[in-house]
Every structure is written in C-alpha cells, then in structure tokens.
C-alpha cells in the first residue's frame, strides 16, 4: 500500500497550482465544499417532502464552513422530485441559510426548453447558479454539436452562471475534453462537476485562465483533485461528513499535506461504501447514525437492511466518525 509519508513526499515534488481554476463569472465562488442536499421524506403513503427535517439538517450544516448547497442533485433523488418540490426545497434552503452561501439548483430535464423553463423558475426563486446534466434519453443522438447547442441555449438565456455536471454513471454519456473546452469558452458557463479523477487534471489544464471552476464529484479523491488545481468539491459525503471535508480542504489550502492526507485516508471507506456502493439509501442511513435526519428514500429505492446498516456502522466506527 501507498503510505501517508510516501504520498506527502510525492506532493512536495509536484508543482501545486493552488486553485488555478476559480470561477469568476458573475462573481460566483466555486472554491470549497458544496453539499448536494439529500431530501428527507415523511414516512407516509405519499412520501411527501419533510421540510421540518430539512430545516433541522440545514441548521447543522450551517455550523460547517461550507461554500454552499445544491438541490436537485443525484443524492437529492432529483429524478423522484416534481418540479414544484424542487422549487419548494430551493426556497426553503435559500430562506434558511446565510446570505453568503451559494445556492445551486439542479434543473436537468430531457428537452432544452424544459430545462430552460425550470432554470428560469429556479432563478426567480433565488438560485445563484444552475447545475445541468446532459440529456440522455436519446443517447445515440447526443453528439457534441447537440450537447454544445443545448448548454449554450440555456446559458445564453439565464441571468446566473451555469455549471456543467458530467455524470456518465447516470447519463451513459461522458463529455469529451474538446466538448468541455468549447463550453468553458462561454462567458456564462462558469464551471464543471466531474466524477472522473483521471480527467480532472486535464480539464484544469485545458481550461486554465478561463475563470472556470472545476469541482471534484467524490470525496474519495478530493485531495488529489485539489492538488491538480480543482477549486473544490461537490460531494455527497459532505451531507454527513462535511466537517472533516472542510477541514481537509482548509489544510490543503494551507499546504499542510501531512494532516490533510490523514483525513483523506479516513474518508476513503465511508465514501466508497455510502456513495459508490450503496447510494442514497446508504447515505441516509449514515445520516441517521450521525445526528442528521436521513430516513427512507422514495420508492422504488428501499431502505438498507440490518446487515448493511451494521456494515455502515462498522465502517464509520473504524474511520473514527462514530
């Protein structure tokens, strides 16, 4: 295995481009940790959104030095939310958090017009930025020209910055570096969230000097991503372990790599188990264990069983978080 000491020695020999890619479009700040907000539901037949529990989670998150929040994300179970629910969640968060916090609205729909309509509605309710995935239902027809036109049309038509969300795990479409470069040239496309640790460094390199923020999509490789010049992370794990993530980010910014590596090592197994293996159900189970309100996911997703719940507990205990 690669020891902490060896990893730190490697870091010391790499020309660290500290936050070389920072989004400046409309003065948006993509430096730091952004929480993709999980959605708590009532335990009733309709599984309606539980706004009281959402507010209680927000109260806890507000004690952590995060940069902002994102609603309508993957771990927010966005495919299971109606547009009205997304907008109500957005309004709840916007009215509950410090005005310095960034509030991003995920508005992905399958058509350009639908995405634009939802984006405009979100902006009307206070969204500071829009997060948008690639349409993917007609996957074979999603050529570079189609994708670029889709994002360009929406970015041209909204008054806040747009962040591209490259999520091939969900869409089956992996945006090429050339497509990302084209989108980064647009004055109102301010950044990207990407889940490919091998691609992040190349995105940073090819979009440098564009005021383009690059967000790592996983806490499991956040520290190496920061080393490569990424501006921060939009990590599902931040909903339950936002404190350690923010601490690691601050240590990296201060070049205290030895301490930052130790935190990254402790985050690896929780991130892999909760986000990579189990998804929203696992994340919500961990939230329940650590003082947040997680609860059940919307069907067809089912709660984790007792055996998996024990695995989660053991993993959190082994990492020192429970």
N, C-alpha and C positions, 0 to 999 in steps of 0.2 A: 504493500500500500504506500501511497504518497504521504509522507509525514507532514505535519504542520510546519516544521522547521524548514524542510526542503522547499515547500510551497512558498514560504516567505522569502527564501533566498532567490527563488525564481522571480518573484515580484520585484525584488530590489534590482534585478538586472534588466527589467523591461521598462522601456520609456513610457511612463504612465501619462496619458493625455487626460488630465483631470477634467472631466465634464466638458470635453471639447464640443460636444453636441448639446446645445441648450436651446430650446425653442424660444424665440423672441417674438413671433407673430402675435400681434395684439397684446404684447407684454404677458403672454401666458407663461407660467412657470411649470416646467416638467422635471424639475430637479427634486429628487427624493422619492418617498414611498407613497403610492396611491392605493387605497383599498377598493377592490371590487366588492361591492356590498352584497352579502347574502340576503335573501328575502325570507323573513320569518312569516310563517303561516299559522292561522288558527287551526286547532285540531277539531275542525268541524267538517261537515259533509262537503262544503264548497271550498274548503281550504283557502278562505279569504286571507288577504294580507293582514298581518297583525302589526298595525302601526305603533301601538304602545310598546311592544317588544323591540321594534325597530328603533324607536326613540331611546330606549334604555341601552341598546347596543351603541348608538351614536354617542351617548353620554360617556361611555367607557372609551370609545375611540378618540373622543375629543381630548382625552388626557395624554394622548400619544402625539409626538411631534411629526405627524404625517403631513404630506403636501395636500392631499385631497381625497376625494371619493369618486367612484364610478358606479353608476347604476345601469342596469340593462346589460350586464356582462355575463359571461359564461356561468360563473359560480353564483350569479344572482338569479340563475334559472330563467334567463331572459326569454327563451322560446316559450315558456309556460306562462308568461305575463301578458295581459292585454295592454294595449297602448295606454288606456286610461290608468291602469295600475302603475305602469312605468312613470307616467307623468305625476301621479299622486306621490309615489315614492320620491321622485325628484323634488317635488315641492316640500315634502317632509324634511328631507335632508337639507335642502337649501335654507329652510327656516330654522334649522336646529343647530347648524354648525357656525363656527367663527367665520366672519366675512372674508378672512384671509385665505380660507381653504378653497381649493379648486373643486368644483362640482362638474363632473363629466357625465354626459348622457349617451348611453349606447342606443343607437337608433337604426340598427341594421334591419332592413326589410329586403324582400326579393326584387322589387322594382325600384328604379331610380326615383320615380315620383312618390312612392310610398315612403321611402327613406327620407326624401326631402320634406314631405309633409310632417312626418314625425319629428324631424330635426327642427323645423320651424316652430312646432308646438313646444318642444323642449326648451328652445331658446326663449320663447315667450314666457316660460315659467322659471327662467333664471339660469339655465345651463351655461356654464362658462366655456365649454368646448363640447364637441361631438366626437364620439368614437364609432367607427364604422367598419364592419367586416365586408368582405367581398360577397356579392350574391352568388349562390352556388347551386340552385335547383337545376338550372340548365348548364351544368358544369362543362360539358364539351364546348359550349359556345362562349365560355368566358375567356376570350382571347385578351391579349394585352391591350389592344385598341378598345375593346368593350369595357374592360376594367378601368382604364385611364379615363375614358369618357364619363363613366359612372361617377367616379370620385370627383372629377373636375366639375361636372354639372352641379353637384351638391356643394362643393367648396366655393364655387362662383356665386352661389345663391344664398349663402348664410352669412350672418354678421359676426360669428365667432369662429375660432380656429377649428379645423378638422384634424383628428388623429386617426391614422390608418391602423386597423387591427388585422394583422396577418395571422390567421389561426387555421392552418391546414388540417389540424386534428378535427375541427368542426366542419370546415367547408370542403375539404379534399382538394383545395387549391392553394398552392404555395406561391406567393408573389415572387417573381424573379427580381434580382438585383437591378436589372435595367428598368423594370416597371417602377420599383421603389425610387430609383433616381429621377425618373420623369415626374412622379408625384411630388417628390421633395422640392422640385423646382417651382411648384405652385405657391404663390405668396400666402395662401390661406390654408395650406396643409402644413401643420406645424410639427408633426412627429409621427412615430410609429410604435406600436407594441408588437413585439415579435417573440415567438417562443423557441426559436432555433438558435441555440448557443453558438453553433458553428458559423451562423450567418451574421450575428450581431456585430462582430468586429468589422466585417466587410461593409455593413450598412453604415457604421460610423465613419469608416474611411471614405466611402463614396459620397457621403452627404455632408462632410465636414465643411465648415464655413458657409452653411446654408441656413443657420439658425434652426436646425431640425433636431428635435428631441428624440432619442432612442430609448425606449423603455423595455427592460427585460421582463418577459412574461412569467418567469418562475423564480421563486425564492431559492431554489436548489442550486442555481448558478448565478445568483445576483452578484456576488463578489467578483468573480472573473469578468462579468459583464461590465461592472464599474471600472475595472482595470482597463478594459478595452475602450473606454470612453463613453459608455452609456450614461445617460443623465439620471437614471433612476429605475424604479421597478413598479409595475402594476401587478401585484402578486396576490393570488387568492389566499395564501397563508397569512397575509397581513391582517386578515379579518380576525384571526385568533392569536397570532404571534407578532402583532405589529410592533410591539415594544422592542423585542430583540432585533427585528429587521431595521428599525430606525436607528438603533444603537450601532449595528454593524455598518450602516450607511454613514453615520457620523464618524466612526473610526476610520473608515476608508477615506473619507474626505480629509481627515487629519493625518493620513498616511501612517496610521497605527495598525499596520498589517498583521502583526502577531495576534493582537486581540481580536481583530476582525475575522481572521481565519478560524479562531476558536469558536466564534459564534456561527460562522458558516457551516462548520462541521456538525454542530448541534442541530442545525436546521435541515440538514440533508434528509434524514429518515422521516421526520414528520412531513416534509414537503412531498417526498416520493409517495408515502403511504396515503396521505389525505387527498392530495391533488392529482397525482399521476395515476394511482391505482384505484382509489375509491370515488373520487369526485365529490359533488355537493353533499351527498349523504354522509360521507366520512368527515368532511369539513364541519358540517353541522353537529355531528356527534362530538367532535373535539371542542366546538364552541360551548356546548352544554357542560363539558367537563371543566372548562376553564373560566366559567363565570359569565359567559355570554348567553344569549338566547338563540339557539340553533333550531331545534325542533325538527319536524319532518319536512321532507321535500314534497313538492307537488307530484302527484301520480302522473305518469307511471313509475317514477322513481320511488323506491321503497327505503325505509329506514334500514340501517345496518343491523345485523343480528347480534346476539350476545357474544358470539365468538369473535366477530370482527371488532366489536366495541372493546373487548378485552385487549385485542391487538393494539388498538389505538391508545388505550390507557397505558399499556406497557411501553409503547414507543415514546409517548410523552414523558413517562417517568424516566426512561433510560436517557432521554435527552435533557433531563433536568427541568422540565416545564410543568411537571405535575407532582 
